Amino acid sequence: MDFFSFVIGLCLIWILIKTFSYGRSKPVHRKLPPGPKPLPVIGNLLELGDKPHNSLTKLAKAHGDIMSLKLGRVTTIVISSADMAKQVLQTHDRLLANRTIPDAIRVYNSEELRLPWIPVSSRWRNLRKICNGQLFSNTALDANQDIRRKKVQELLAETRQSSLTGEAVEIGRAAFKTTLNLLSNTILSVDLADPNSDAARKFQEIVWNILKEAGKPNIVDHFPLFQKLDPQGIRRRMTVNFRKMIGLFSGMINERLQLRKVSDFITNRDMLDTLLNITEENNEMMDMTTMEHFVLDLFVAGTDTTSVTLEWAMAELLHNPEALSKAKIELDQVIGKGNPVEESDITRLPYLQAIVKETFRLHPAVPLLLPRKAEADVEINGYIIPKGAQVLVNAWAIGRDPTIWENANLFMPERFLGSEIDVRGRNFELIPFGGGRRICPGLPLVIRVLHSMLGSLIHTFNWRLEDGVKREDMNMEEKFGITLQRAHPLRAVPILASLK
C-alpha cells in the first residue's frame, strides 16, 4: 500500500469520526518548541515530502532551529543548528541517548540486540568496548591494512580494464562492491561481492533489499496503532531478508567454529576470530546470537554509507574540475606519479582530507542521523522536549547553515585548509557520524577507506563524464532513503593518467 494513499485514507476516516462525535482534542504542551500547525490526525506528515531533510530545513527557517512537529501520532523535535545539536548530543546526551525504533527494525529482536538501536546499558557498553578497544582501534586497523590495500588495488585493476575499453564506470556500484569485499575480508576473510559466486550475488541482493525497505516511509512509525497490521508489508519483507542474512552469517560462524577445533588450524586474525575469542573468554559479553547481529550491523552500516559518500565526492570533483586538479597536483607531489596511495599517506594530504570533509558537509550519508528518544522531559533554550518524543538532528541543514559556512551551498574544500574542524564529534557544525556516546564506532575505519579509495581513483586516472556530458549539465539531485543517494547514478570514463 502506498504511504500517501494511506495518509489520505486516514484523513477521510477522521472526517467521518468528527461527523459523529464531538470529542475535544488534547491541549498542546505550552512549552513545546514552535512549529507549523498540524492537521488533524496526520499532523505535519504531508509537509515532509520526498526529501524530508530539505523540507525540514525550509521549515526551520520559519520556525527556528529547535522545532516541534506532529508526525501522525508521534511528537517530533527537529534540531537544525550546531548550537542546538551540541545541547542534544553533548549537554543532554544522557537523557537523549536512546533510540526511537523504526518498525522496520523490529525484527529478530533487533531493538534488543543490534548496537545502533539497543538502549544504553551494560550490553551496549560491552559492544562499544569491543568496537573501540579491539575492532576499530589503530592497532587493529593497522594489523589488517594489507586487506584494504589489496581490495583497493583490485578496484584500480577493474577500473584500468574499463579505461582500456573506453567503458564508463558506475562509480557507486564499483565503490559498493569494493567496500563490501573490503569489509567481508576484514570480518570473515571471504569475498562477498565475487561476480562468479551465487552466494555473493544473493548476499548483495539481500543487503540492497534491507536498505531499500529500511529507507521507505512507513505508516506504522507515525501511527503505532497499526503496528500489528504492518499495512505496507515492510516488516514482513524485512523479516525474510534478515532471516536470510542471519542464516548466512550463522553458517559462516559455525564453519569457523569447526575449523578452530582442528589441531593445525591457523587463525585468520580477522574480526570473526576476534569475536569468537571474546565469546570463549566471556560469554556474557558476546554470545552467538549477539555475534550474528553484530556482524550484520557491520555490513549494513558500513557498505552503503561509504560507497554513497565516495560517489558524491567523485561527483563533486567532476562538477568542480578546479578542485579535482588541485587534488591531483597534491597527490603527484606528495605520493609521486605511479606510486600507490597508502593509508599512512593520508595525514600528508590536507587537500584530499578537505575534499572528504566538504563532501560530508554537503552530503552527509544519513542526513537526519539516527532518531533519538527523550527518556524524560528535557529543557533546551526555554522549551521542553517532552518525555517519549522523537528527536531528529538535521545534519544536512547544519552543514549548509549560512551563519556558519560562507557560500554554504558551494563545494569549496579550501574552507577546511588550516581548519581544526573534523568529523569526530567534537565540532557540532560537522557531524556526519553523529556525536556524544552514540557516535558511529566504525568512524576510524570509514575514514581510512574513503581517503584511500578516493585518493587512489583520482591519482591513478583522469576522468570524463559519459557521453560527452558537460560538468555544468550534471544532475546533482538527491534521493532520500536510509542514506542520501544520488538521484542519478554517476557514470564516468577513466583515462589512465600519464606517468611522465
C-alpha positions as CSV (number, residue, x, y, z in Angstrom):
1,M,0.0,0.0,0.0
2,D,1.3,3.5,-1.0
3,F,2.3,5.6,2.0
4,F,0.5,8.8,1.0
5,S,-2.6,6.9,-0.1
6,F,-2.8,5.5,3.4
7,V,-2.4,9.0,4.8
8,I,-5.3,10.3,2.7
9,G,-7.4,7.4,3.8
10,L,-6.7,8.3,7.4
11,C,-7.9,11.9,6.7
12,L,-11.2,10.5,5.4
13,I,-11.6,8.3,8.4
14,W,-11.1,11.3,10.7
15,I,-13.7,13.3,8.8
16,L,-16.2,10.5,9.4
17,I,-15.3,10.3,13.1
18,K,-15.7,14.1,13.6
19,T,-19.1,14.0,11.9
20,F,-20.5,11.6,14.5
21,S,-18.6,12.8,17.6
22,Y,-17.8,16.0,19.4
23,G,-14.7,14.9,21.4
24,R,-12.3,17.6,22.5
25,S,-8.7,17.5,21.4
26,K,-5.9,17.3,23.9
27,P,-4.3,20.7,24.8
28,V,-0.9,21.3,23.2
29,H,2.1,21.4,25.6
30,R,2.6,25.1,26.1
31,K,6.4,24.8,26.3
32,L,6.9,22.8,23.2
33,P,9.2,24.4,20.6
34,P,7.5,26.4,17.9
35,G,6.5,24.6,14.7
36,P,4.0,24.5,11.8
37,K,0.3,24.0,12.8
38,P,-0.5,20.3,12.4
39,L,-3.5,19.0,10.5
40,P,-6.0,16.7,12.4
41,V,-4.8,13.0,12.6
42,I,-1.9,13.2,10.2
43,G,-0.2,16.2,11.8
44,N,2.6,17.6,9.6
45,L,3.2,14.5,7.6
46,L,2.4,16.0,4.3
47,E,4.9,18.7,4.8
48,L,7.8,16.2,4.7
49,G,7.6,15.4,1.0
50,D,10.0,13.0,-0.6
51,K,13.1,14.9,0.7
52,P,12.4,15.4,4.4
53,H,15.9,16.7,5.2
54,N,15.3,19.5,2.7
55,S,11.7,20.2,3.7
56,L,12.6,20.3,7.4
57,T,15.5,22.8,6.6
58,K,13.0,25.1,5.0
59,L,10.5,24.8,7.9
60,A,13.3,25.5,10.4
61,K,14.0,28.9,8.7
62,A,10.4,29.9,9.5
63,H,10.1,28.3,13.0
64,G,13.5,28.1,14.4
65,D,16.5,25.7,14.9
66,I,14.6,23.8,17.6
67,M,11.2,23.0,16.1
68,S,8.3,20.7,17.0
69,L,6.1,18.7,14.6
70,K,3.4,16.2,14.9
71,L,4.2,13.3,12.5
72,G,1.0,11.3,12.8
73,R,0.8,10.5,16.5
74,V,4.5,11.0,17.2
75,T,5.7,14.2,18.7
76,T,9.0,15.0,16.9
77,I,11.6,17.6,17.8
78,V,13.9,18.7,14.9
79,I,17.3,20.2,15.6
80,S,18.8,22.4,12.8
81,S,21.8,24.2,14.2
82,A,25.2,23.4,15.6
83,D,24.4,25.0,19.0
84,M,21.2,23.0,19.4
85,A,22.9,19.9,18.2
86,K,25.5,20.3,21.0
87,Q,22.7,20.6,23.5
88,V,21.2,17.3,22.3
89,L,24.4,15.3,21.6
90,Q,26.6,16.5,24.5
91,T,24.9,18.6,27.2
92,H,21.8,16.4,27.5
93,D,23.2,13.3,25.9
94,R,22.4,11.1,28.9
95,L,18.7,11.7,28.6
96,L,18.6,11.7,24.8
97,A,20.9,8.8,24.0
98,N,18.3,6.1,23.4
99,R,16.6,5.5,20.2
100,T,13.1,5.7,18.7
101,I,12.9,2.3,16.9
102,P,11.6,2.3,13.3
103,D,9.1,-0.5,12.8
104,A,11.3,-2.0,10.0
105,I,14.0,-2.6,12.6
106,R,11.7,-4.6,15.0
107,V,12.6,-8.0,13.5
108,Y,14.6,-10.7,15.2
109,N,14.7,-8.7,18.4
110,S,16.9,-6.2,16.7
111,E,16.0,-3.4,19.2
112,E,17.5,-5.6,22.0
113,L,20.5,-7.0,20.1
114,R,21.7,-4.6,17.5
115,L,24.3,-2.0,18.6
116,P,22.8,1.1,16.8
117,W,19.4,0.5,18.3
118,I,19.7,-1.0,21.8
119,P,19.4,1.3,24.8
120,V,22.4,2.5,26.7
121,S,23.0,-0.5,29.1
122,S,25.7,-3.0,30.1
123,R,25.2,-4.9,26.8
124,W,25.6,-1.6,24.9
125,R,28.7,-0.7,26.8
126,N,30.2,-4.1,26.2
127,L,29.7,-3.9,22.5
128,R,31.1,-0.4,22.3
129,K,34.1,-1.6,24.3
130,I,34.7,-4.3,21.8
131,C,34.4,-1.8,18.9
132,N,36.7,0.8,20.4
133,G,39.2,-1.5,22.0
134,Q,39.5,-4.5,19.7
135,L,37.9,-3.9,16.2
136,F,38.4,-0.3,15.3
137,S,41.5,0.7,17.4
138,N,44.5,2.0,15.5
139,T,46.4,-1.2,16.4
140,A,43.6,-3.4,15.0
141,L,43.2,-1.4,11.8
142,D,47.0,-1.3,11.2
143,A,47.1,-5.1,11.5
144,N,44.6,-5.7,8.7
145,Q,45.7,-2.8,6.4
146,D,47.0,-5.3,3.8
147,I,43.4,-6.5,3.2
148,R,42.2,-3.0,2.4
149,R,45.3,-2.3,0.2
150,K,44.6,-5.5,-1.8
151,K,40.9,-4.6,-2.3
152,V,41.7,-1.0,-3.4
153,Q,44.2,-2.5,-5.9
154,E,41.5,-4.8,-7.2
155,L,39.3,-1.7,-7.7
156,L,42.0,0.0,-9.7
157,A,42.7,-3.1,-11.8
158,E,39.0,-3.3,-12.8
159,T,38.9,0.4,-13.5
160,R,42.1,0.1,-15.6
161,Q,40.3,-2.5,-17.7
162,S,37.5,-0.1,-18.3
163,S,40.0,2.6,-19.3
164,L,41.4,0.2,-22.0
165,T,38.0,-0.4,-23.5
166,G,36.7,3.2,-23.0
167,E,33.8,2.0,-20.9
168,A,32.2,4.1,-18.3
169,V,32.4,3.1,-14.6
170,E,29.3,3.3,-12.5
171,I,31.1,4.8,-9.5
172,G,28.6,4.0,-6.8
173,R,28.3,0.3,-7.8
174,A,32.1,-0.1,-8.1
175,A,32.5,1.6,-4.6
176,F,29.8,-0.6,-3.1
177,K,31.5,-3.8,-4.4
178,T,34.9,-2.7,-3.2
179,T,33.5,-1.7,0.2
180,L,31.6,-5.0,0.6
181,N,34.6,-7.1,-0.3
182,L,36.8,-5.0,2.0
183,L,34.5,-5.5,4.9
184,S,33.8,-9.2,4.2
185,N,37.6,-9.9,4.1
186,T,38.2,-7.8,7.2
187,I,35.4,-9.6,9.1
188,L,35.2,-13.0,7.5
189,S,38.2,-13.5,5.2
190,V,36.0,-14.0,2.2
191,D,34.8,-12.1,-0.9
192,L,31.1,-11.5,-0.6
193,A,31.0,-9.5,-3.9
194,D,32.6,-12.1,-6.1
195,P,30.7,-11.8,-9.5
196,N,31.3,-15.5,-10.1
197,S,29.7,-16.6,-6.8
198,D,26.0,-17.2,-6.5
199,A,26.3,-16.7,-2.7
200,A,27.8,-13.3,-3.3
201,R,25.1,-12.2,-5.7
202,K,22.4,-13.4,-3.2
203,F,24.2,-11.5,-0.4
204,Q,24.3,-8.3,-2.4
205,E,20.7,-8.6,-3.2
206,I,19.8,-9.1,0.5
207,V,21.8,-6.0,1.5
208,W,20.1,-3.9,-1.2
209,N,16.7,-5.2,-0.1
210,I,17.3,-4.4,3.5
211,L,18.5,-0.8,2.7
212,K,15.5,-0.3,0.3
213,E,12.9,-1.4,2.9
214,A,14.5,0.5,5.7
215,G,14.5,3.7,3.6
216,K,10.8,3.6,2.8
217,P,8.3,5.9,4.6
218,N,6.4,3.6,7.0
219,I,2.9,4.5,8.2
220,V,3.5,2.4,11.3
221,D,6.2,4.7,12.5
222,H,3.7,7.6,12.6
223,F,0.7,5.6,13.7
224,P,1.8,2.8,16.1
225,L,-1.8,1.6,16.4
226,F,-1.2,-0.2,13.0
227,Q,1.9,-2.0,14.2
228,K,0.3,-5.4,14.3
229,L,-1.2,-4.9,10.8
230,D,2.0,-4.0,9.1
231,P,-0.2,-2.5,6.3
232,Q,2.7,-1.9,3.8
233,G,4.3,-5.3,4.5
234,I,7.7,-3.7,5.3
235,R,8.3,-5.6,8.5
236,R,7.3,-8.8,6.8
237,R,9.8,-8.3,3.9
238,M,12.5,-7.2,6.4
239,T,12.0,-10.4,8.4
240,V,12.5,-12.5,5.3
241,N,15.7,-10.6,4.4
242,F,17.1,-10.7,8.0
243,R,16.4,-14.4,8.2
244,K,18.4,-15.0,5.0
245,M,21.3,-12.8,6.2
246,I,21.4,-14.2,9.8
247,G,21.3,-17.7,8.3
248,L,24.3,-16.9,6.0
249,F,26.3,-15.5,9.0
250,S,25.3,-18.3,11.2
251,G,26.6,-20.8,8.7
252,M,29.9,-19.0,8.3
253,I,30.3,-18.7,12.1
254,N,29.6,-22.4,12.6
255,E,32.0,-23.3,9.8
256,R,34.8,-21.3,11.5
257,L,34.0,-22.9,14.9
258,Q,34.5,-26.3,13.4
259,L,37.8,-25.2,11.8
260,R,39.0,-23.9,15.1
261,K,38.7,-27.3,16.6
262,V,41.2,-28.8,14.1
263,S,44.7,-29.2,15.6
264,D,46.5,-27.5,12.8
265,F,44.1,-24.5,12.5
266,I,45.8,-21.2,11.6
267,T,43.9,-18.1,12.7
268,N,42.9,-15.6,10.1
269,R,43.3,-12.8,12.6
270,D,40.1,-11.3,11.2
271,M,37.2,-9.8,13.2
272,L,35.4,-13.1,13.4
273,D,38.3,-14.8,15.1
274,T,38.5,-11.8,17.5
275,L,34.8,-12.1,18.3
276,L,35.0,-15.9,18.8
277,N,37.9,-15.3,21.2
278,I,35.8,-12.9,23.2
279,T,32.9,-15.4,23.2
280,E,35.2,-18.1,24.6
281,E,36.7,-15.8,27.2
282,N,33.4,-14.1,28.3
283,N,30.1,-15.5,27.0
284,E,28.2,-12.7,28.8
285,M,29.9,-10.1,26.8
286,M,29.4,-11.7,23.4
287,D,27.2,-14.8,22.7
288,M,26.4,-16.4,19.4
289,T,23.1,-14.6,18.8
290,T,24.7,-11.2,19.6
291,M,27.6,-12.0,17.3
292,E,25.3,-12.7,14.4
293,H,23.5,-9.4,14.8
294,F,26.8,-7.6,15.4
295,V,28.3,-8.9,12.1
296,L,25.1,-7.9,10.3
297,D,25.4,-4.3,11.6
298,L,29.0,-4.1,10.4
299,F,27.9,-4.9,6.9
300,V,24.6,-3.0,6.7
301,A,26.0,0.2,8.3
302,G,29.4,0.1,6.5
303,T,28.6,-0.7,2.9
304,D,26.1,1.8,1.6
305,T,27.2,4.8,3.7
306,T,30.8,4.5,2.5
307,S,30.0,3.9,-1.2
308,V,27.4,6.7,-1.3
309,T,29.9,9.2,0.2
310,L,32.6,8.2,-2.3
311,E,30.1,8.6,-5.2
312,W,29.2,12.1,-4.0
313,A,32.9,13.0,-3.6
314,M,33.6,11.9,-7.2
315,A,30.5,13.7,-8.5
316,E,31.5,17.0,-6.8
317,L,35.1,16.7,-8.2
318,L,33.9,16.2,-11.7
319,H,31.4,19.0,-11.2
320,N,34.3,21.2,-9.9
321,P,37.3,20.4,-12.1
322,E,39.5,23.0,-10.3
323,A,39.2,21.1,-7.1
324,L,40.0,17.8,-8.9
325,S,43.1,19.4,-10.5
326,K,44.3,20.6,-7.1
327,A,43.8,17.2,-5.6
328,K,45.8,15.5,-8.5
329,I,48.6,18.1,-8.1
330,E,48.8,17.4,-4.3
331,L,48.9,13.6,-4.9
332,D,51.5,13.8,-7.6
333,Q,53.8,16.0,-5.4
334,V,53.3,14.0,-2.1
335,I,52.9,10.4,-3.4
336,G,54.6,10.7,-6.8
337,K,53.2,9.6,-10.1
338,G,52.7,5.9,-10.5
339,N,53.1,5.2,-6.7
340,P,50.1,3.8,-4.8
341,V,48.2,5.8,-2.2
342,E,48.7,4.3,1.3
343,E,46.7,4.9,4.4
344,S,49.8,6.2,6.1
345,D,49.9,9.0,3.5
346,I,46.5,10.5,4.5
347,T,48.0,12.8,7.1
348,R,50.3,14.3,4.4
349,L,47.4,15.1,2.1
350,P,45.5,18.0,3.6
351,Y,43.6,18.9,0.4
352,L,42.3,15.3,0.0
353,Q,41.2,15.4,3.6
354,A,39.4,18.7,2.9
355,I,37.6,17.2,0.0
356,V,36.3,14.4,2.2
357,K,35.2,16.8,4.9
358,E,33.5,19.0,2.3
359,T,31.6,16.0,0.9
360,F,30.5,15.1,4.4
361,R,29.3,18.7,4.9
362,L,27.2,18.9,1.8
363,H,26.1,15.2,1.5
364,P,26.0,13.5,5.0
365,A,25.2,9.9,4.3
366,V,22.5,9.8,7.0
367,P,21.1,13.4,6.7
368,L,18.8,13.2,9.8
369,L,21.1,11.0,11.8
370,L,19.5,8.1,13.6
371,P,16.5,9.1,15.7
372,R,16.8,9.7,19.4
373,K,14.2,9.5,22.1
374,A,13.7,11.6,25.2
375,E,13.8,9.5,28.4
376,A,12.4,12.4,30.4
377,D,11.4,16.0,29.9
378,V,14.4,17.9,28.8
379,E,14.6,21.7,28.7
380,I,16.6,23.4,26.0
381,N,16.5,27.2,25.4
382,G,13.3,27.5,27.5
383,Y,11.5,24.9,25.5
384,I,10.6,21.4,26.6
385,I,11.4,18.2,24.7
386,P,8.7,16.0,26.3
387,K,9.4,12.5,27.5
388,G,8.9,10.0,24.7
389,A,9.4,12.5,21.9
390,Q,11.4,11.6,18.9
391,V,14.4,13.8,18.3
392,L,15.9,14.3,14.8
393,V,19.2,16.1,14.3
394,N,19.3,17.5,10.7
395,A,23.0,17.2,9.9
396,W,22.2,18.2,6.3
397,A,20.8,21.6,7.5
398,I,23.7,22.2,9.8
399,G,26.2,21.5,7.0
400,R,24.5,24.2,4.9
401,D,23.8,26.8,7.6
402,P,24.8,30.1,6.0
403,T,25.6,31.6,9.5
404,I,28.4,29.0,9.8
405,W,29.6,28.4,6.3
406,E,30.4,31.1,3.7
407,N,28.8,30.2,0.3
408,A,27.2,27.3,2.1
409,N,25.8,25.5,-1.0
410,L,29.1,25.6,-2.9
411,F,31.7,22.8,-3.0
412,M,34.8,24.6,-1.6
413,P,37.3,22.2,0.0
414,E,39.6,25.2,0.7
415,R,37.4,26.2,3.6
416,F,38.9,23.3,5.6
417,L,42.5,24.0,4.9
418,G,44.1,25.2,8.1
419,S,40.9,24.5,10.0
420,E,40.7,22.4,13.2
421,I,37.1,21.2,12.3
422,D,36.9,17.5,12.0
423,V,34.2,14.8,11.8
424,R,34.9,13.0,15.1
425,G,32.0,14.5,17.1
426,R,33.9,17.4,18.7
427,N,32.7,20.1,16.2
428,F,28.9,20.2,16.0
429,E,28.9,22.1,12.8
430,L,30.1,18.9,11.0
431,I,28.5,15.7,12.4
432,P,28.0,13.1,9.7
433,F,28.8,10.4,12.2
434,G,26.7,11.8,15.0
435,G,28.2,12.8,18.3
436,G,28.2,12.0,22.0
437,R,28.1,8.4,23.3
438,R,26.2,7.2,20.2
439,I,28.7,8.4,17.7
440,C,29.4,5.8,15.0
441,P,32.0,3.4,16.3
442,G,33.2,2.5,12.8
443,L,34.3,6.0,12.1
444,P,38.1,5.2,12.2
445,L,37.7,2.5,9.5
446,V,35.4,4.6,7.3
447,I,37.9,7.5,7.3
448,R,40.8,5.2,6.2
449,V,38.7,3.5,3.5
450,L,37.3,6.7,2.0
451,H,40.6,8.5,1.7
452,S,42.5,5.6,0.3
453,M,39.8,4.7,-2.3
454,L,39.2,8.3,-3.4
455,G,42.8,9.2,-3.4
456,S,43.7,6.1,-5.5
457,L,40.9,6.8,-8.1
458,I,41.9,10.4,-8.7
459,H,45.7,9.7,-8.5
460,T,45.6,6.8,-11.0
461,F,43.1,8.1,-13.5
462,N,41.9,11.1,-15.3
463,W,38.1,11.2,-15.6
464,R,35.5,12.4,-18.1
465,L,31.7,12.2,-17.9
466,E,30.0,9.6,-20.1
467,D,28.6,10.6,-23.5
468,G,30.3,14.0,-23.5
469,V,28.1,15.4,-20.8
470,K,29.4,18.8,-19.7
471,R,30.1,19.4,-16.0
472,E,27.6,22.3,-15.9
473,D,24.9,19.9,-17.1
474,M,25.5,17.3,-14.4
475,N,22.4,16.3,-12.5
476,M,23.3,16.8,-8.8
477,E,19.8,15.9,-7.5
478,E,19.5,13.9,-4.3
479,K,17.3,10.9,-3.4
480,F,16.3,10.4,0.2
481,G,16.4,6.9,1.7
482,I,18.2,5.3,4.6
483,T,21.2,7.1,3.0
484,L,21.3,10.2,0.9
485,Q,21.9,8.8,-2.6
486,R,22.3,10.5,-5.9
487,A,19.0,10.5,-7.9
488,H,21.0,9.6,-11.0
489,P,24.0,7.2,-10.6
490,L,27.3,8.8,-11.6
491,R,28.9,7.2,-14.7
492,A,32.4,8.4,-15.8
493,V,35.0,7.1,-18.1
494,P,38.5,6.6,-16.6
495,I,41.6,7.5,-18.6
496,L,44.9,6.1,-17.3
497,A,47.0,9.0,-16.1
498,S,50.4,9.6,-17.7
499,L,53.4,8.7,-15.6
500,K,55.5,11.5,-17.1
